[in-house]
Amino acid sequence: MRAARAPRQADAVTLASTIGARIRRERLAREWTLDHLADAASISRRQVINLEQGEANPSIGTLLSLSDALGITLSALIEPPSSRLVKITRAGEGAQLWTGDNGGRGVLLVSTQAPDVVELWDWTLNPGERHASKPHHQGARELLRVHVGVVTLDVGDDRHELAAGDTIMFPGEVAHAYGNEGAEPAHFSLAVYDPTGPRTSAAARA
């Protein structure tokens, strides 16, 4: 009988190094200068340098700006290329791409490849935390299911309060935000369908 696998989150330093190496490889493959990539992603040249050197902890929005500029998926930035048909993410092995002020986290577990990208996320929001997301590509959809606690979801001008067991589908092409206004942690799963193409906003997700 195989021993239980202890949960382990992807090490932040290793993740930053992996992301930096991939950004540099993709940039050089296109024969782009640092300035070219910075302009294409609407970030500073210094940010690109820090990222390539693995010295930065980029936001989800910055990673999406870079992936859009390079024409690759978010998951392609954070994991090495693979030709395997099956992708298994063991407990604790996802890439933690968001950390809340009170210890919450957003973990990208797995993603399909372009042109029709589907991401599966695991989110924990501690009391008082909120994550705002700007519009994804046109036609994007999100499916969210709450496992524990209460999640306040803002979609455009509408607000929805979701308790444990509740599920919602909403358009990801409008600004939206997930929040925890309660006294207990909230845990939810999130599936994002994000087809490639022009975003409904020039800005990437925050």
C-alpha positions, 0 to 999 in steps of 0.5 A: 500500500502506497503511503499517503502523499503529503500535500505540498504547494509549489515552492514560490521561489521555484515557481518564480524561476520557472516563470522567468525562464519561460518568459525569457525563452519565449521572448528570445524565440521571437527575437524580441528585446526587453522593451518590445515585450514590455510594450506588448504586455503594457508593463515596465522594462524593469518588471520584465527583467525582474521576472526573467531573473525570477526575482518577482512575484507577479500578479495574475494580471501581470502573468495574463498580460504576458501570456497574451503578449506572447500568445501562449496560455497562462498554464504554459508560463508556469509549467514545462511543455508536455506531450502527455495526454493525461495531466495529473496534479497531486494534492498540494502541487498546484501553482499558487498565483494569488495570495490574500492579505489574510492568508487566502490563496488562489491555486491554478490546478490544471489548464487545457491548451489554446485555442479554447482554454479551460482552467480549474482553480482552487480558491480560499478567501479568508475573512475580509479578503477580496479578489477583483478580476477585469474582463477576460476574452470575449465569450469567456464563462466561469463556473463557481461552486462554494464548498465552505463558507459564504462567497460574495460575487460581484458580476458587473453591477450585480451582487450574488451571495453564495453559500456552501453547496451553491453553484453559479455560471456567469460571463467572465467577459465583464469585470467581476470580483470574489469576496469574503465578507463573513467571519469564517474562511470560504473555499470554492472551486472555479472553472474558467473557459477563456477562448483566445482572442481580443479581450473586452478590455485592454487591461488583463485580469488584476 
